[in-house]
Amino acid sequence: MGAVAIIARMAQHGRNNIKIERERRGLTQEALAALTRCGPSTIQKLEAGRIPLTLIWMQRIAAALGCTARDLIPEEEPTAVRVARPYADKARLIATVLEHGELRAALEIVKGLEVELAAALSGADQ
């Protein structure tokens, strides 16, 4: 994905990983502001997505944090998709069982899967 597309996606969603990367390094907004030569309110607004994270800001912040500009870009897929991916085999199994007309067997698999997904999602939200 090109830089323009990445910036456009981030501007559309207003999301970025600045706060995550900053906190990972144990820095305050004030410390990052000093490293990037801007005010703490600018860092706060960038983290919140109220100021667009342009390529120039990405480069300045990445250099200050000692990470890549790519590290400041959130993953495209939502948490639910990442959590659900391991259960794709079970979903295919359900489809196969249903193709063979085994409704009760499919229902039992679905019930078990529902419990597993609920547990996984509650763990991901914490």
Protein Blocks (a to p, Z undefined) as FASTA:
>chain_A
ZZklmmmmmmmnopafklmmmmmnopafklmmmmnopafklmmmmmnopaccdfklmmmm
mmmnopafklmpccfbdfklmmmmmmmmmmmmmmmmmmnopaklmmmmmmmmmmmmmmmm
mmmmZZ
